[in-house]
Amino acid sequence: QVQLVESGGGLVQAGGSLRLSCVVSGSIFSINTMGWYRQAPGKQRELVAAIISGGSTNYADSVKGRFTISRDNAKNMVYLQMNSLKPEDTAVYYCNADLWPFDASSWSRGQRTEVWGQGTQVTVSS
């Protein structure tokens, strides 16, 4: 079973930095897009940043120039470096992966699926 586990959240003062990490574990054939989403209280979950397997990235306008997404394909990990944090960045951050699991019964690629992590809290104090 494929799982995503995030780490690195916490409490930081405005202007500070945090680095989130997410590891994909389980039997994986390949990973396409990996991304970070966030959900603040009373708001919908929104895309923060995404990165495809080739390295192209996409950012929400609100984080451009402050956040950087990167991935290590060899380790099945994705990172989010967050600098110049603002109180409005406070949210639960979720890791997301669009991937093909490995199907041991056919020894080939399984059905494409989307997997979410459990979330990690980021709180930015003013």
Disulfide bonds with the S-S distance in Angstrom:
Cys22-Cys95 2.11
